[in-house]
Amino acid sequence: KVLKTVEENKTVLDFVIKQLQESKLIDKIVVATTDLEEDSKIMDYSKEIGIDCFRGDPKNVLKRHYECAKKFSMPTIVRIPSDKPLIDPTIVDQNIKFFNENSYDYVTNFLSKSTFPSGTEVEVFSYNALEIAYKNAMLPSEKEHVTPYFSNHENKFKIKHIENSENLSNLRYAVDRPEDLELVKIIISKIKKRPILVKDIVELFNSEPELMKLNQNVNKNEGDEKS
């Protein structure tokens, strides 16, 4: 799905990367995909746009992240799922800034009661914390979703949940279903400035509230429930 087109020849993955390149605090972007043959397209695409690509375990995503961070010697990891084409770089930097200025192992904006829109999820964690999770995680959900080990073992880590000044958890523009993709295409076509920020999308939804109905029946927690 990350190679689905959202604007002319630009894909979901391309938008994720372009939005993240507007971050002032990210040093390096690496696409961490699987070693399945079908994902060779993602590696080729990453090379084409000049982004490093790491390939690893298709099911144990925790292992893939750990090996990627180790290969690229990353002391701090900012994890952005590739189905968030409208990730807001200012929100990314807000989380990174808090992590850098405080002694936390894991900082995120979407634990159990997120106040941010679905599609703006950010996770920042140390390599040391990632290594502990990798060496100790037992549950399939902890391996598939990378970071549940942290919240499942809060006594081992210093965790911070960042909240938004306004509760926008009713908004959704992550790309899980065709309806989500259609909504993202419309948002991108209607907002001409780049990067596209949450405030821009909120303004659009306020002026055209019917847009929010396009994907209102999609289950936000589908992936977690399956795992």
NUMARVO-157894 format. One record per residue: chain; x, y, z of N, C-alpha, C in turn. Coordinates in nm, 2 decimals. Layout:
N
unit:n.X:n.Y:n.Z:ca.X:ca.Y:ca.Z:c.X:c.Y:c.Z
A:X:Y:Z:X:Y:Z:X:Y:Z
...
//
This chain:
227
unit:n.X:n.Y:n.Z:ca.X:ca.Y:ca.Z:c.X:c.Y:c.Z
A:0.08:-0.12:0.00:0.00:0.00:0.00:0.09:0.13:0.00
A:0.21:0.12:0.05:0.29:0.24:0.06:0.34:0.29:-0.08
A:0.32:0.20:-0.18:0.35:0.25:-0.32:0.23:0.29:-0.40
A:0.11:0.30:-0.33:0.00:0.35:-0.39:0.02:0.50:-0.42
A:-0.03:0.55:-0.53:-0.02:0.69:-0.57:-0.12:0.78:-0.50
A:-0.07:0.89:-0.45:-0.16:0.99:-0.38:-0.17:1.12:-0.46
A:-0.07:1.15:-0.54:-0.06:1.27:-0.62:0.03:1.25:-0.74
A:-0.03:1.26:-0.86:0.04:1.24:-0.98:0.13:1.12:-0.97
A:0.26:1.13:-0.97:0.35:1.01:-0.96:0.41:1.00:-0.82
A:0.35:1.07:-0.72:0.40:1.06:-0.58:0.32:0.95:-0.50
A:0.39:0.87:-0.43:0.33:0.76:-0.36:0.31:0.80:-0.21
A:0.24:0.71:-0.14:0.23:0.72:0.01:0.36:0.73:0.07
A:0.46:0.64:0.04:0.59:0.64:0.09:0.66:0.77:0.06
A:0.65:0.82:-0.06:0.71:0.94:-0.10:0.67:1.06:-0.01
A:0.54:1.06:0.02:0.48:1.17:0.10:0.53:1.16:0.24
A:0.54:1.04:0.30:0.59:1.02:0.43:0.73:1.08:0.44
A:0.82:1.04:0.34:0.96:1.09:0.34:0.96:1.24:0.32
A:0.89:1.30:0.23:0.89:1.44:0.20:0.85:1.52:0.33
A:0.74:1.47:0.40:0.70:1.54:0.52:0.81:1.53:0.62
A:0.87:1.42:0.64:0.98:1.40:0.74:1.10:1.48:0.71
A:1.13:1.50:0.58:1.24:1.58:0.54:1.23:1.73:0.59
A:1.11:1.77:0.62:1.08:1.90:0.68:1.11:1.91:0.83
A:1.14:1.80:0.89:1.17:1.80:1.03:1.31:1.87:1.05
A:1.32:1.95:1.16:1.44:2.02:1.19:1.54:1.93:1.28
A:1.48:1.83:1.33:1.56:1.75:1.43:1.59:1.61:1.39
A:1.55:1.56:1.27:1.58:1.43:1.22:1.71:1.44:1.15
A:1.80:1.35:1.18:1.94:1.35:1.11:1.94:1.26:0.99
A:1.87:1.15:1.00:1.88:1.05:0.88:1.75:0.98:0.87
A:1.71:0.95:0.75:1.58:0.87:0.72:1.62:0.74:0.66
A:1.57:0.63:0.72:1.60:0.50:0.66:1.46:0.43:0.65
A:1.44:0.37:0.53:1.32:0.29:0.52:1.35:0.14:0.56
A:1.28:0.09:0.66:1.30:-0.04:0.71:1.19:-0.13:0.66
A:1.22:-0.21:0.55:1.12:-0.29:0.49:1.15:-0.44:0.51
A:1.08:-0.53:0.45:1.10:-0.67:0.47:1.20:-0.73:0.36
A:1.24:-0.85:0.39:1.33:-0.92:0.29:1.25:-1.01:0.19
A:1.12:-0.99:0.19:1.03:-1.06:0.10:1.05:-1.01:-0.05
A:1.05:-1.09:-0.14:1.07:-1.05:-0.28:0.98:-0.94:-0.32
A:0.85:-0.95:-0.28:0.75:-0.85:-0.32:0.79:-0.71:-0.27
A:0.87:-0.70:-0.17:0.91:-0.57:-0.12:1.04:-0.52:-0.18
A:1.10:-0.59:-0.28:1.21:-0.54:-0.35:1.17:-0.41:-0.42
A:1.04:-0.39:-0.45:1.00:-0.27:-0.52:1.02:-0.15:-0.42
A:1.00:-0.17:-0.29:1.02:-0.06:-0.19:1.17:-0.03:-0.19
A:1.26:-0.13:-0.19:1.40:-0.10:-0.19:1.44:-0.02:-0.31
A:1.39:-0.07:-0.43:1.42:0.00:-0.56:1.37:0.15:-0.55
A:1.26:0.17:-0.50:1.20:0.30:-0.49:1.28:0.39:-0.40
A:1.32:0.33:-0.29:1.40:0.41:-0.19:1.53:0.45:-0.25
A:1.60:0.36:-0.33:1.72:0.40:-0.40:1.70:0.51:-0.50
A:1.59:0.50:-0.57:1.55:0.59:-0.67:1.54:0.74:-0.62
A:1.49:0.75:-0.49:1.47:0.88:-0.43:1.58:0.92:-0.34
A:1.68:0.83:-0.33:1.80:0.86:-0.25:1.79:0.84:-0.10
A:1.71:0.74:-0.06:1.69:0.71:0.08:1.75:0.57:0.11
A:1.82:0.56:0.22:1.88:0.43:0.26:1.76:0.34:0.29
A:1.78:0.21:0.26:1.68:0.11:0.29:1.74:-0.01:0.36
A:1.68:-0.06:0.46:1.72:-0.18:0.53:1.61:-0.28:0.52
A:1.66:-0.41:0.50:1.56:-0.52:0.48:1.58:-0.62:0.59
A:1.47:-0.67:0.64:1.48:-0.76:0.75:1.35:-0.85:0.77
A:1.34:-0.91:0.88:1.23:-1.00:0.91:1.09:-0.95:0.88
A:1.01:-1.01:0.80:0.88:-0.96:0.77:0.78:-0.97:0.88
A:0.79:-1.06:0.97:0.70:-1.08:1.08:0.75:-1.02:1.21
A:0.87:-1.04:1.24:0.93:-0.99:1.37:0.98:-0.85:1.34
A:0.89:-0.75:1.34:0.93:-0.61:1.31:1.02:-0.55:1.41
A:1.01:-0.60:1.54:1.10:-0.55:1.65:1.24:-0.59:1.61
A:1.26:-0.71:1.57:1.39:-0.76:1.52:1.45:-0.67:1.41
A:1.36:-0.64:1.31:1.40:-0.56:1.20:1.44:-0.42:1.24
A:1.37:-0.36:1.33:1.40:-0.23:1.38:1.54:-0.23:1.46
A:1.55:-0.34:1.54:1.68:-0.35:1.62:1.80:-0.36:1.53
A:1.79:-0.45:1.43:1.90:-0.47:1.34:1.93:-0.35:1.25
A:1.82:-0.28:1.21:1.84:-0.16:1.13:1.91:-0.05:1.22
A:1.87:-0.03:1.34:1.93:0.07:1.43:2.07:0.04:1.45
A:2.10:-0.09:1.47:2.24:-0.14:1.50:2.33:-0.11:1.38
A:2.28:-0.15:1.26:2.35:-0.13:1.14:2.39:0.02:1.11
A:2.30:0.11:1.14:2.32:0.25:1.11:2.37:0.32:1.24
A:2.40:0.25:1.34:2.45:0.31:1.47:2.37:0.43:1.52
A:2.24:0.40:1.54:2.15:0.50:1.58:2.13:0.50:1.73
A:2.18:0.60:1.80:2.16:0.61:1.95:2.01:0.64:1.98
A:1.94:0.71:1.90:1.80:0.74:1.92:1.72:0.71:1.79
A:1.61:0.64:1.81:1.53:0.60:1.69:1.40:0.68:1.70
A:1.36:0.73:1.58:1.23:0.80:1.56:1.15:0.70:1.47
A:1.05:0.64:1.52:0.97:0.54:1.44:0.84:0.61:1.39
A:0.83:0.61:1.25:0.71:0.66:1.19:0.66:0.55:1.09
A:0.55:0.49:1.12:0.49:0.39:1.03:0.47:0.45:0.89
A:0.49:0.37:0.79:0.49:0.42:0.65:0.35:0.44:0.59
A:0.25:0.42:0.67:0.11:0.44:0.62:0.06:0.57:0.68
A:0.15:0.67:0.71:0.12:0.80:0.76:0.17:0.91:0.67
A:0.11:0.92:0.55:0.17:1.01:0.45:0.15:1.16:0.49
A:0.07:1.19:0.58:0.05:1.33:0.63:0.11:1.35:0.77
A:0.21:1.27:0.80:0.28:1.29:0.93:0.32:1.44:0.94
A:0.30:1.50:1.05:0.33:1.64:1.07:0.47:1.66:1.13
A:0.56:1.72:1.05:0.70:1.73:1.10:0.71:1.81:1.22
A:0.62:1.91:1.25:0.63:1.99:1.37:0.59:1.90:1.49
A:0.50:1.81:1.48:0.47:1.72:1.58:0.58:1.62:1.61
A:0.65:1.57:1.50:0.76:1.49:1.51:0.87:1.56:1.60
A:0.90:1.68:1.56:1.00:1.76:1.63:0.96:1.79:1.78
A:0.83:1.81:1.80:0.79:1.83:1.94:0.83:1.71:2.03
A:0.80:1.58:1.97:0.84:1.46:2.05:0.99:1.44:2.06
A:1.06:1.47:1.95:1.21:1.46:1.96:1.27:1.56:2.06
A:1.22:1.68:2.06:1.27:1.79:2.15:1.25:1.74:2.29
A:1.13:1.69:2.32:1.10:1.65:2.46:1.20:1.53:2.50
A:1.22:1.44:2.41:1.31:1.33:2.43:1.45:1.38:2.46
A:1.50:1.47:2.37:1.63:1.52:2.38:1.66:1.60:2.51
A:1.55:1.66:2.56:1.57:1.75:2.67:1.54:1.69:2.81
A:1.50:1.56:2.80:1.46:1.49:2.93:1.52:1.35:2.92
A:1.52:1.29:3.04:1.58:1.15:3.04:1.48:1.04:3.04
A:1.41:1.03:2.92:1.31:0.93:2.90:1.37:0.82:2.81
A:1.32:0.70:2.82:1.35:0.59:2.73:1.26:0.58:2.61
A:1.14:0.63:2.63:1.04:0.62:2.53:0.94:0.73:2.54
A:0.93:0.81:2.43:0.84:0.92:2.42:0.75:0.90:2.30
A:0.62:0.92:2.32:0.52:0.90:2.21:0.40:0.98:2.23
A:0.32:1.00:2.12:0.20:1.08:2.13:0.07:0.99:2.11
A:0.09:0.86:2.12:-0.03:0.78:2.10:-0.04:0.65:2.18
A:-0.03:0.67:2.31:-0.05:0.55:2.40:-0.21:0.54:2.41
A:-0.26:0.48:2.51:-0.40:0.43:2.51:-0.50:0.54:2.48
A:-0.48:0.67:2.52:-0.57:0.77:2.50:-0.51:0.89:2.42
A:-0.49:0.86:2.29:-0.42:0.97:2.21:-0.52:1.08:2.19
A:-0.46:1.20:2.19:-0.54:1.32:2.16:-0.50:1.38:2.02
A:-0.42:1.31:1.95:-0.37:1.35:1.82:-0.45:1.28:1.71
A:-0.46:1.33:1.59:-0.53:1.26:1.48:-0.46:1.12:1.45
A:-0.54:1.03:1.41:-0.48:0.90:1.36:-0.41:0.93:1.22
A:-0.28:0.91:1.22:-0.21:0.95:1.10:-0.09:1.04:1.14
A:-0.08:1.08:1.27:0.03:1.16:1.32:0.11:1.09:1.43
A:0.11:0.96:1.43:0.17:0.89:1.53:0.33:0.90:1.53
A:0.39:0.93:1.64:0.53:0.94:1.65:0.58:0.86:1.77
A:0.69:0.79:1.76:0.76:0.72:1.87:0.91:0.76:1.87
A:0.96:0.79:1.98:1.10:0.82:2.00:1.15:0.74:2.11
A:1.26:0.66:2.09:1.31:0.57:2.19:1.46:0.55:2.17
A:1.53:0.52:2.28:1.67:0.50:2.28:1.71:0.36:2.22
A:1.83:0.35:2.17:1.88:0.22:2.12:1.88:0.12:2.24
A:1.92:0.17:2.35:1.93:0.08:2.47:1.80:0.02:2.51
A:1.69:0.10:2.50:1.56:0.05:2.53:1.51:-0.05:2.42
A:1.55:-0.02:2.30:1.51:-0.11:2.19:1.58:-0.24:2.21
A:1.71:-0.24:2.25:1.78:-0.36:2.27:1.72:-0.45:2.38
A:1.68:-0.38:2.49:1.62:-0.45:2.60:1.49:-0.52:2.55
A:1.41:-0.45:2.47:1.28:-0.50:2.42:1.31:-0.62:2.32
A:1.41:-0.60:2.24:1.45:-0.71:2.14:1.49:-0.84:2.21
A:1.57:-0.82:2.32:1.62:-0.94:2.39:1.52:-1.01:2.48
A:1.41:-0.94:2.51:1.32:-0.99:2.61:1.18:-1.01:2.57
A:1.14:-0.95:2.46:1.00:-0.96:2.41:0.96:-1.10:2.38
A:0.84:-1.14:2.43:0.79:-1.28:2.41:0.66:-1.28:2.33
A:0.58:-1.19:2.35:0.44:-1.19:2.29:0.45:-1.16:2.14
A:0.37:-1.22:2.06:0.37:-1.19:1.91:0.34:-1.04:1.89
A:0.25:-0.98:1.97:0.21:-0.84:1.95:0.33:-0.75:1.98
A:0.42:-0.79:2.07:0.54:-0.71:2.11:0.64:-0.72:1.99
A:0.64:-0.83:1.92:0.74:-0.84:1.81:0.68:-0.78:1.68
A:0.55:-0.79:1.66:0.49:-0.73:1.54:0.48:-0.58:1.54
A:0.46:-0.52:1.66:0.43:-0.38:1.67:0.55:-0.30:1.73
A:0.66:-0.36:1.76:0.78:-0.30:1.80:0.79:-0.25:1.94
A:0.69:-0.16:1.97:0.71:-0.09:2.10:0.61:-0.13:2.22
A:0.52:-0.22:2.20:0.43:-0.26:2.31:0.51:-0.31:2.43
A:0.63:-0.37:2.41:0.71:-0.42:2.52:0.73:-0.31:2.62
A:0.75:-0.18:2.57:0.78:-0.07:2.66:0.66:-0.05:2.76
A:0.54:-0.04:2.70:0.42:-0.01:2.78:0.38:-0.13:2.87
A:0.41:-0.25:2.82:0.38:-0.37:2.89:0.47:-0.39:3.01
A:0.58:-0.32:3.01:0.68:-0.33:3.12:0.72:-0.20:3.17
A:0.63:-0.12:3.21:0.65:0.02:3.25:0.75:0.04:3.36
A:0.76:-0.07:3.44:0.86:-0.06:3.55:1.00:-0.06:3.51
A:1.03:-0.10:3.38:1.16:-0.11:3.33:1.21:0.02:3.26
A:1.11:0.10:3.22:1.14:0.21:3.14:1.08:0.34:3.19
A:1.14:0.45:3.15:1.08:0.59:3.18:1.01:0.63:3.06
A:0.88:0.64:3.07:0.79:0.66:2.95:0.71:0.79:2.96
A:0.70:0.87:2.85:0.63:0.99:2.85:0.53:0.99:2.73
A:0.40:1.02:2.77:0.30:1.03:2.66:0.27:1.18:2.64
A:0.30:1.23:2.52:0.27:1.37:2.48:0.13:1.39:2.44
A:0.06:1.49:2.50:-0.08:1.52:2.47:-0.09:1.65:2.38
A:-0.19:1.65:2.30:-0.21:1.77:2.22:-0.29:1.87:2.30
A:-0.28:2.00:2.26:-0.35:2.10:2.34:-0.50:2.09:2.31
A:-0.54:2.03:2.20:-0.68:2.01:2.17:-0.70:1.86:2.14
A:-0.81:1.80:2.18:-0.83:1.66:2.15:-0.88:1.65:2.01
A:-0.80:1.59:1.92:-0.83:1.57:1.78:-0.83:1.43:1.75
A:-0.86:1.34:1.85:-0.85:1.20:1.82:-0.97:1.15:1.73
A:-1.07:1.23:1.71:-1.18:1.19:1.62:-1.14:1.20:1.47
A:-1.02:1.26:1.44:-0.98:1.28:1.31:-0.89:1.16:1.27
A:-0.91:1.12:1.14:-0.83:1.00:1.10:-0.79:1.02:0.95
A:-0.65:1.01:0.93:-0.60:1.01:0.79:-0.48:0.92:0.78
A:-0.47:0.82:0.86:-0.38:0.71:0.84:-0.43:0.63:0.72
A:-0.35:0.55:0.65:-0.39:0.48:0.53:-0.39:0.33:0.56
A:-0.51:0.28:0.60:-0.53:0.14:0.62:-0.62:0.07:0.52
A:-0.72:0.15:0.47:-0.82:0.10:0.38:-0.83:0.19:0.26
A:-0.90:0.14:0.15:-0.92:0.23:0.04:-0.99:0.36:0.07
A:-1.08:0.36:0.16:-1.15:0.49:0.20:-1.05:0.59:0.25
A:-0.95:0.54:0.33:-0.84:0.62:0.39:-0.76:0.69:0.27
A:-0.72:0.60:0.18:-0.64:0.65:0.07:-0.71:0.76:-0.01
A:-0.84:0.73:-0.03:-0.92:0.83:-0.11:-0.93:0.96:-0.03
A:-0.94:0.96:0.10:-0.95:1.08:0.18:-0.81:1.16:0.17
A:-0.70:1.08:0.18:-0.57:1.14:0.17:-0.55:1.21:0.04
A:-0.59:1.15:-0.07:-0.58:1.20:-0.20:-0.65:1.34:-0.21
A:-0.77:1.34:-0.15:-0.85:1.46:-0.16:-0.78:1.57:-0.07
A:-0.73:1.54:0.04:-0.67:1.64:0.13:-0.55:1.70:0.06
A:-0.47:1.61:-0.01:-0.35:1.66:-0.08:-0.39:1.74:-0.20
A:-0.50:1.71:-0.26:-0.54:1.79:-0.38:-0.59:1.93:-0.34
A:-0.64:1.94:-0.22:-0.71:2.06:-0.18:-0.61:2.15:-0.10
A:-0.51:2.10:-0.04:-0.41:2.18:0.03:-0.28:2.19:-0.05
A:-0.25:2.30:-0.10:-0.14:2.32:-0.19:-0.01:2.34:-0.12
A:-0.01:2.39:0.01:0.12:2.42:0.07:0.19:2.29:0.12
A:0.32:2.30:0.13:0.40:2.19:0.17:0.50:2.24:0.28
A:0.52:2.17:0.39:0.45:2.04:0.42:0.31:2.07:0.46
A:0.23:1.97:0.46:0.09:1.98:0.51:0.09:1.95:0.66
A:0.04:2.04:0.74:0.04:2.03:0.88:-0.10:2.00:0.94
A:-0.11:1.95:1.06:-0.24:1.92:1.12:-0.33:2.04:1.11
A:-0.28:2.16:1.14:-0.37:2.28:1.14:-0.43:2.30:1.01
A:-0.36:2.27:0.90:-0.41:2.29:0.76:-0.53:2.19:0.74
A:-0.51:2.07:0.79:-0.61:1.96:0.77:-0.74:2.00:0.85
A:-0.71:2.05:0.97:-0.83:2.09:1.06:-0.91:2.20:0.99
A:-0.84:2.30:0.94:-0.90:2.41:0.86:-0.99:2.35:0.75
A:-0.93:2.26:0.67:-1.00:2.20:0.56:-1.13:2.12:0.61
A:-1.11:2.04:0.71:-1.23:1.97:0.77:-1.34:2.06:0.82
A:-1.29:2.17:0.88:-1.39:2.27:0.93:-1.47:2.33:0.82
A:-1.40:2.35:0.71:-1.47:2.42:0.59:-1.55:2.32:0.51
A:-1.50:2.19:0.51:-1.57:2.08:0.44:-1.59:1.96:0.53
A:-1.68:1.97:0.63:-1.69:1.86:0.73:-1.74:1.73:0.67
A:-1.80:1.73:0.55:-1.84:1.60:0.49:-1.72:1.51:0.45
A:-1.61:1.57:0.44:-1.49:1.49:0.41:-1.46:1.38:0.52
A:-1.49:1.42:0.64:-1.46:1.33:0.75:-1.55:1.20:0.75
A:-1.65:1.21:0.67:-1.74:1.09:0.66:-1.69:0.98:0.57
A:-1.59:1.02:0.49:-1.54:0.92:0.39:-1.49:0.79:0.45
A:-1.42:0.80:0.56:-1.36:0.69:0.63:-1.41:0.66:0.77
A:-1.52:0.72:0.80:-1.56:0.71:0.95:-1.60:0.57:0.99
A:-1.62:0.48:0.90:-1.65:0.34:0.94:-1.53:0.25:0.95
A:-1.41:0.30:0.93:-1.29:0.22:0.94:-1.25:0.20:1.08
A:-1.22:0.08:1.12:-1.18:0.05:1.26:-1.03:0.09:1.28
A:-1.02:0.19:1.37:-0.88:0.25:1.40:-0.79:0.14:1.46
A:-0.84:0.05:1.53:-0.76:-0.05:1.61:-0.75:-0.18:1.55
A:-0.77:-0.19:1.42:-0.78:-0.32:1.35:-0.65:-0.40:1.36
A:-0.54:-0.34:1.34:-0.41:-0.41:1.35:-0.38:-0.46:1.48
A:-0.40:-0.38:1.59:-0.38:-0.43:1.72:-0.47:-0.54:1.76
A:-0.59:-0.54:1.72:-0.69:-0.64:1.76:-0.65:-0.77:1.69
A:-0.60:-0.77:1.57:-0.56:-0.89:1.50:-0.44:-0.95:1.57
A:-0.35:-0.87:1.61:-0.23:-0.92:1.67:-0.26:-0.97:1.81
//
